[in-house]
């Protein structure tokens, strides 16, 4: 039987591909002959995925708590996947060490499309958060949470990486110290990043164990990441476009939407959930790990804005209030 020309061309391309890495195409073709069909459950690793939920108690709703946080981490992983590509102009280093380029240049339209992806990820998370807010029995939650100490969602390192990859660290310094550390080194700025004040003991001002463990594991990595991203974070990539491209309304709108999704909507749904489970008339229940959720979660207290130059003074003054979302984006939360 004659081999079609298009098949021969693909064989030649495969031969060139494997020759470039010192491999023999014929051996790989033998492997195709002997390999078994790929199944969905093997490709998605369903059995392994279902084995990752290991509750610490016998309360059934702890399973919901674990699964939703794992879903959150997967969406964060997708977000970082997009941010990494944008930062490196489409370059991606494979596990085998190959430098792959998936687009020729980072033009404004491609930039917009990738930011849209990230916005969809965060919108999916925000819209699905009722699974946490109303989808667990309150009594069960207040009981099983005590078995999780000092672990806390505060320790989600992927979320911190997203922040670092989106903007200059000076914009993440606690708002009361930004002027003081505006021109300091990345390391100095990281030492005063806003979230460090979110896990301190309110009575003493000392670090909670949650924060101590978190910094021991990740702080050096965060500083290194911030230094590597200081000229290629999302805001810096935007500034590298021409003046004309930076005036693209859709580009600016998607960046503003990202600011709202990450820095308003996401912490607000956490705040509403924490208030449902832990707010009391006489006193509030402390969060796991000792985090100060009442002052840490509300966006109006943190005033963290990835792209402040894209917002008016009035919008920044009203940051985190319902007016911003409802007036600018017509969202109802």
C-alpha positions in Angstrom: 0.0 0.0 0.0 1.4 3.4 -1.0 2.1 5.8 1.8 0.4 9.2 1.4 2.7 12.2 0.8 1.4 13.9 3.9 2.3 10.9 6.0 5.8 10.8 4.6 6.2 14.5 5.4 5.2 13.9 9.0 7.6 11.0 9.3 10.4 13.3 8.0 9.4 15.9 10.6 9.5 13.3 13.3 12.9 12.1 12.2 14.2 15.6 12.3 12.7 16.2 15.7 14.2 13.1 17.3 17.5 13.6 15.5 17.8 17.1 17.1 17.8 15.5 20.6 20.1 12.6 19.6 17.3 10.0 19.5 16.4 7.3 16.9 13.0 7.6 15.3 12.8 3.9 14.6 12.9 3.0 18.3 10.1 5.4 19.0 8.0 3.9 16.2 8.6 0.5 17.8 7.3 1.9 21.0 4.1 3.0 19.3 3.5 -0.5 18.0 3.9 -2.0 21.5 2.1 0.7 23.5 -1.5 0.2 24.8 -4.4 2.7 24.1 -4.6 5.7 26.4 -7.7 5.8 28.7 -9.3 8.8 30.2 -8.9 7.5 33.8 -5.1 7.0 33.2 -4.6 10.3 31.5 -6.5 12.4 34.1 -5.1 10.2 36.9 -8.6 9.9 38.4 -7.6 7.2 41.0 -4.7 9.3 42.2 -6.8 12.4 42.3 -9.5 10.7 44.4 -6.9 9.5 46.9 -5.7 13.1 47.7 -8.6 13.8 50.1 -7.5 12.7 53.6 -9.7 14.3 56.3 -8.3 14.7 59.8 -11.7 14.1 61.4 -14.9 12.0 60.9 -17.1 15.0 60.1 -18.5 14.4 56.5 -18.3 18.0 55.5 -14.6 18.2 56.0 -14.4 16.4 52.6 -16.1 19.4 51.0 -13.7 21.7 52.6 -10.7 19.8 51.3 -12.0 19.3 47.8 -12.9 22.9 47.3 -9.5 24.1 48.4 -7.8 21.6 46.0 -10.0 22.9 43.2 -8.9 26.4 44.2 -5.2 25.4 44.0 -5.8 24.0 40.5 -7.3 27.3 39.3 -4.3 29.1 40.8 -2.0 26.7 38.9 -3.8 27.6 35.7 -3.4 31.3 36.4 0.3 31.0 37.1 0.6 29.0 33.9 -0.7 31.9 31.9 1.3 34.5 33.9 4.5 32.6 33.3 4.0 32.5 29.6 3.2 36.3 29.4 6.2 37.1 31.5 8.5 35.1 29.2 6.9 36.2 25.9 5.6 32.8 25.2 8.7 30.8 26.1 8.2 27.7 28.1 10.9 25.3 29.4 9.7 21.7 29.2 10.5 19.1 31.9 13.1 17.8 29.4 14.8 21.2 29.3 13.6 22.2 25.8 12.9 25.9 25.2 9.5 26.0 23.5 7.9 29.1 22.0 4.2 29.1 21.6 3.7 32.5 20.1 6.1 34.7 18.1 5.6 37.9 20.0 3.6 39.3 22.9 1.2 41.7 21.0 -1.6 43.5 22.8 -4.4 41.3 21.5 -2.7 38.1 22.7 -2.1 39.8 26.0 -5.8 40.6 26.3 -6.8 37.1 25.5 -4.5 35.6 28.2 -5.8 38.1 30.8 -9.3 37.1 29.8 -8.4 33.5 30.6 -7.2 34.5 34.1 -10.3 36.5 34.7 -12.4 33.5 33.8 -10.5 31.4 36.3 -11.1 33.8 39.1 -14.7 34.4 38.1 -15.3 30.7 38.2 -13.8 30.5 41.7 -15.8 33.5 43.0 -19.1 32.3 41.6 -18.5 28.8 43.0 -17.6 30.0 46.5 -21.1 29.3 47.8 -19.9 25.7 48.0 -17.9 27.0 51.0 -20.2 29.7 52.2 -23.5 27.8 52.4 -22.5 24.3 51.4 -21.2 23.1 54.8 -22.9 22.5 58.1 -21.9 25.3 60.4 -21.6 23.1 63.5 -19.5 20.6 61.6 -17.2 23.3 60.3 -16.6 24.9 63.7 -15.7 21.5 65.1 -13.5 20.0 62.4 -11.6 23.3 61.9 -10.0 22.8 65.4 -8.2 19.7 64.0 -6.6 21.8 61.3 -4.5 24.1 63.5 -2.3 26.0 62.7 -3.0 25.4 59.0 -4.9 28.2 57.3 -5.9 29.3 53.8 -3.6 32.2 54.5 -0.8 29.8 53.6 -1.8 29.5 50.0 1.6 30.1 48.4 0.2 30.0 44.9 -2.0 33.1 45.6 1.1 34.9 46.8 3.0 33.9 43.6 0.1 35.3 41.5 0.4 38.6 43.3 4.1 38.8 42.7 3.7 37.9 39.0 1.0 40.6 38.5 2.6 43.8 39.8 5.5 45.6 41.3 6.2 44.7 44.9 6.0 48.3 46.0 2.2 48.1 45.3 2.0 45.1 47.7 3.7 46.8 50.6 1.3 47.5 53.4 -0.5 50.7 52.6 0.7 52.4 55.8 4.3 51.9 54.8 4.3 52.3 51.0 5.8 55.8 51.1 8.5 54.7 53.4 9.6 51.7 51.3 8.7 52.9 47.8 12.3 53.0 46.6 13.8 50.3 48.8 15.1 46.9 47.6 12.8 44.1 46.7 13.8 42.3 49.8 13.1 45.3 52.0 9.7 45.7 50.4 8.9 42.0 50.8 9.6 42.3 54.5 6.7 44.8 54.7 4.3 43.1 52.3 0.7 43.6 53.4 -0.2 40.0 54.2 2.4 39.7 57.0 0.1 41.8 59.2 -2.8 39.4 58.5 -1.4 36.7 60.7 -0.3 38.5 63.8 -1.7 38.2 67.3 -3.8 41.3 67.7 -3.2 41.6 71.5 0.6 41.3 71.3 1.5 42.1 67.7 3.6 38.9 67.5 3.6 36.6 64.5 1.1 33.7 64.7 2.5 30.2 64.3 0.8 30.1 60.9 2.9 33.0 59.7 6.1 31.7 61.2 5.7 28.3 59.4 4.7 30.0 56.2 7.7 32.3 56.0 10.1 29.6 57.0 8.9 27.5 54.0 8.3 30.2 51.4 9.8 33.6 52.1 13.1 33.0 50.4 11.4 31.7 47.4 9.0 34.7 47.3 11.9 37.1 47.4 13.7 35.3 44.6 10.5 35.2 42.5 9.9 38.9 43.1 13.4 39.8 42.0 13.1 37.7 38.9 9.7 39.3 38.0 10.5 42.9 38.7 11.0 43.7 35.0 8.5 41.1 33.6 5.5 41.1 35.9 2.1 41.9 34.3 2.3 45.6 34.9 5.8 45.9 33.5 4.7 43.9 30.4 1.9 46.4 29.9 4.3 49.3 30.2 6.5 47.8 27.5 3.8 48.3 24.9 3.7 51.4 22.9 1.7 54.4 24.1 -0.9 53.8 21.4 -1.2 50.1 22.5 -1.5 51.0 26.1 -4.6 53.1 25.3 -6.4 50.0 24.0 -9.7 50.1 25.9 -10.1 46.4 26.0 -6.6 45.8 27.3 -7.1 48.4 30.1 -10.5 47.0 30.9 -9.3 43.5 31.3 -6.5 44.6 33.6 -8.9 46.5 35.7 -11.2 43.5 35.8 -8.3 41.4 37.0 -7.7 43.9 39.8 -11.3 43.6 40.9 -11.4 39.8 40.6 -8.2 39.2 42.6 -8.1 42.1 45.0 -11.8 42.7 45.7 -14.2 39.9 44.7 -12.0 37.0 45.9 -11.2 38.4 49.4 -14.7 39.6 49.7 -16.3 36.1 49.3 -13.8 34.9 51.9 -14.9 37.6 54.2 -18.6 36.9 53.8 -17.9 33.2 54.4 -15.8 33.9 57.5 -18.6 36.2 58.8 -21.2 33.4 58.3 -19.2 30.8 60.2 -17.3 32.8 62.8 -19.1 36.1 63.5 -20.9 36.3 66.8 -22.7 39.2 68.5 -20.5 39.1 71.7 -17.2 38.2 70.0 -15.9 36.8 66.8 -14.5 33.3 66.5 -10.7 33.5 65.7 -9.7 32.0 62.4 -7.6 28.9 62.1 -3.9 29.7 62.6 -4.8 33.0 64.4 -5.2 35.1 61.3 -7.0 38.4 61.9 -9.8 37.8 59.3 -11.8 40.9 60.3 -9.1 43.3 59.4 -7.1 41.2 56.9 -9.8 40.1 54.4 -11.8 43.3 53.7 -10.2 45.0 50.6 -11.0 48.5 51.9 -8.5 47.9 54.7 -5.7 46.5 52.5 -6.0 49.0 49.6 -3.9 46.6 47.5 -4.3 47.5 43.8 -2.1 45.9 41.1 -2.5 48.6 38.5 -3.2 51.9 40.4 -2.4 54.1 37.4 -5.5 52.6 35.7 -7.8 53.8 38.4 -9.1 57.3 39.2 -8.4 58.9 42.6 -12.1 58.5 43.4 -12.1 54.8 42.5 -9.0 54.2 44.6 -10.6 56.0 47.6 -13.7 53.8 47.3 -11.6 50.7 46.8 -13.3 47.5 48.1 -16.7 49.1 48.5 -19.7 47.9 46.5 -19.7 51.1 44.5 -16.5 50.1 42.6 -17.9 46.8 41.4 -21.4 47.7 40.8 -20.7 51.1 39.2 -17.7 50.1 37.1 -18.6 46.6 36.2 -22.3 46.2 37.0 -21.6 43.1 39.2 -23.8 42.2 42.1 -22.1 40.6 45.0 
